[in-house]
């Protein structure tokens, strides 16, 4: 039997020996040849498809280079596996002419008109896992000046996208550090383009006619991040753009208020949970779409740096939501801190990431005038900013206000207010009392205005009369701003944001300058110069007698007394730019006396024996001028320790235990409203006014007191016969090193406050100022610097302050800081009754003349006690705000709060003392903020009825001293805010029902 043949072998034999055998053999040979080419060592596939790729080892990293010196380096710390990297370049001319292939031809056709390619096109390829640490160095091309406008861009297949990069001038390269390898890269020069100009619109300002044509973007203020990831507040009414007005409206959404309180806690709480971010994003998008805004301008401050990635994720989510609806997003970041020549610390704000997301990127410009010298810190900031964010998105935020340097502390002042310091005059030669024909010379106190050629800014110095300290004022006007805009044009930035554009005291030429800048395609403006003069005037009882205009170099003015006796004044006003700004009117008072007649003696008759000689008459005495009262000297101040528990109390004074009185809280600092306030208080039949004094504005450096604004109030009160209480809060930054400056707070050294209050008491002793309240609502964390709430700590602050006040003015009434009614637990708050007990346990009885209180009314009538009674009341009223029922706490009741305080006072043997309610009242006219929802329940008539009832109750109780209603005029100074809900005059000063009811109330 023969061997059985394998079936497969049979088939192969048939194929090879049959008619098709030759074909099969040829196919097999071809297949074997292809396999041989693909396998090592030939590896034809790799040689064909990976030609030019360079292997890069993951442990060592590596680089590829172009013939012109361009280099791409992969750093080992960013590699997870071996990769292969390739680089090729296309000449610029071939790219521009469209001879660089289909893809690059499309890329060449959509290069933005404001970009001009300067380098070859670099094409990069990578095989393997994308590295996360990539360093790219591109040589700066020839004829690429100015370097300030040079940047890298990559082609994404759809657009040219900015690539953050730094110019290393000593190596003549552009260096980019990326977390990926771009496919197509080139260096571009930026050219001129129409700049964006935006300005904030404060809540209390209406858009003037000249605003529309100067702006491309308007940012109204009034919206705030709410506690429930919502949006609170409202905007001022805005006119619809007409004619040539082409600005878009992007309201600014903030977590901070103009009084300096930053609610960083609200932002942090929103960021920590994705669902909170989503809710807030939706609230913003809904607002923008509903109100038909062009977008939103986001300005969140004080963000925890640990939430940097979360903030970036939120902004990305918000940008996507707005962009899906055709809306824009601009953001503000806080000022970066330079930590090295080319490194800046940005905290919670990732400039590169945020800049790639948003449509506009706003950052604070340097405030220090010295930063604007050629090659100065502002220039360094712009170099760095343009390396992080595409320059067309960048908008530095400048202020239209001038800057005053007081002992290294910089403060803003309006242009007119700053110029007014130049007008201060003093008697240089002669006396204040003159006889006809006698000459007197007065002169300007300052050294005159000088131009700093390094910064193009006008400046002058003057000596503050209160502190004796020399101060330097740097004027912000069209001249200085034009040079700043010149600096921006060097970098071809996207535009500028200007704060405080609407201040009445600013240089009016700024509007023309901004209009010119905004309309210029090259973003360049012509330098502007300023001219200053002094107008000397003499005024008598019959009006103006003389007026003379001279340059500021003519610092002195000589006047000859006329024959007509009487009182005269020589004044000086500063005129800028041919009368466009007139500032100041400082005066020297003079008295021209009646000329003293020379007496004619009676001639002696011929002596007669029987006659008595006539005595020679006594010459007529010269008249004595009535002396002018001298200003009270400020009390001397010295440093004192913050440890004051051992301070002995000052001697008891007759200021304690004043009777019941009627008062109103008003705001009249820096707004010229003191006279109107006093007239309203007199009209209503009240005798007291309270003004909150933010210490930080009145002592800008240790011992550097700024009393001017308070002096104006005192003068008005003196003239009206109204008594004044100062409520002093908010330590200056120089006294709070290391604290959270996002909220108000006490000084590190409590003696600093004591020195200030001692100086204040000394200055105003004997005037209309009769009382000082030491701090405010210190049982809340944001009133105590976000530090631990501690009544013992507050008493350590009160004790030295009490002693200094009494030493300077024994009759001054010292009121303990009023607590806010609350049942909230630490660390955010402390029950006010428990806090009050803590104050007494640490010596309050010996260190106060009256006890401050803020018995809030909410939506509960003043006769209603707390607890269930308050809940029953609002239920019967049908009230929507349910706080008094949600927590049956005493603090919802005006009545219960005051009576509970008095019970504590009696418990500690202080029942003979009075409680001063330094704020109380009922809100109405709700603005829509859920935090003040109780205002929606109160009508105007209820506000009037309950306020009168409260005054009658307090007077009848016998333990209440002066009660200050909150408030008189916040609908005038802060319309549309929650503070205006308590006001008793409307925005035009007309009376509300409450005003009329109080006026009619028997006192």
Order of alpha helices (4+ residues) and beta strands (2+ residues): alpha-alpha-alpha-beta-beta-beta-beta-alpha-alpha-beta-beta-beta-beta-beta-beta-beta-beta-beta-alpha-beta-beta-beta-beta-alpha-alpha-beta-alpha-beta-beta-beta-alpha-beta-alpha-beta-beta-beta-alpha-beta-beta-beta-beta-beta-beta-alpha-beta-alpha-beta-beta-beta-beta-beta-beta-alpha-beta-beta-beta-alpha-beta-alpha-beta-alpha-beta-alpha-beta-alpha-alpha-alpha-beta-alpha-beta-alpha-alpha
